[in-house]
């Protein structure tokens, strides 16, 4: 039962994503045809316009630029958090049709750093694998999979538009986000910054945009909002 490693690859994205979003935004207020509009939206103009859009919260033009990621080496526990984000498209490896014999799994860092915890964890993974393989001899894989743990590795293809990615990054780059999905968000964010720096220059944890922490508790990077209720 080998330990799985996180791998994120950007499969595709909208050509000239920053300029595309900026063109969509400018069209709403420009009384010119598309050809003239495209000529006007230079990279410099797009950067200025996108900065204004994000500062003012006019995010709908950002929906015209989308990004597709191939993700592997995450646990089912992580994918359950990921698929809560909308709007997005997901295609996930099926445990009904893909048998998990000798499955890979993800080990939480705090488990890995504690010898006693790691021993218990590995024993549990071994028991799950044994039970799964025995059940496969008796019942369909779609039923045997019920004994598989959340630690099982999964693979998933994800497509999100820029507005959805902003929502995802604002929440999952927070240092208080669960460690695994934060690692995933950091890897995806790095790829987005490389592919579309114009679009993601102003993106980051939500406290960076607001100037305060909207949560009940704060990590200390930003102050709590004035009306926050502790406890």
PyMOL commands that set and color helices and strands:
alter all, ss='L'
color gray80, all
select helices_A, chain A and resi 17-27+34-40+43-56+60-64+76-82+109-112+115-136+141-147+162-172+179-195+197-200+206-210
alter helices_A, ss='H'
color red, helices_A
select strands_A, chain A and resi 7-13+66-75+88-92+153-161
alter strands_A, ss='S'
color yellow, strands_A
deselect
rebuild
show_as cartoon
